Amino acid sequence: MNIFRRRGIVDHAVSGIAMLNCKQVNELAGDYHSGELSLAKRISVYVHLLMCVHCRRYVKQLGVTIDSVKTLLEEPACSDKALEETISHITNNKVKKD
């Protein structure tokens, strides 16, 4: 590590990295997931996530939610005819059971 410090690499990499609290991580979570944070902010969030299980769960769940919404938006919507057939099928099966 001394060789890096002598060359100014460590000092440059560490400057701008601050310990974040849970509220700050919450505010940065969307940008963290989408990769829009600077290196220093990304590292700050990552370090906090290493130590905080609650924020780690939150960021993981946020990622799942974002990915799910993207998937839903990419899938084609069902046609009116298919929807009517599904409703008819459900209704007919319910009537037979009663």
Beta strands, then each sheet from edge to edge (+ up, - down):
end
